[in-house]
Amino acid sequence: MDRLVYLDTCCVIYLLEDVQPFSALIRQHLANNPDAILCVSALVRLEIPGKALD
């Protein structure tokens, strides 16, 4: 079954900037849940600078 997973702003920043150890932990969790469909809210899009999420 597919699951929607909404990423918090902190998680998105950790992934984009590869902040360790958090980035590795998030990537490991996502790898262990391959059925997860990643989503971000409109608020997260507003909080992330630049066009990283376009």
Secondary structure, 3 states (H helix, E strand, C coil): CCEEEECCHHHHHHHHHCCCCHHHHHHHHHHCCCCEEEECCHHHHHHCCCCCCC
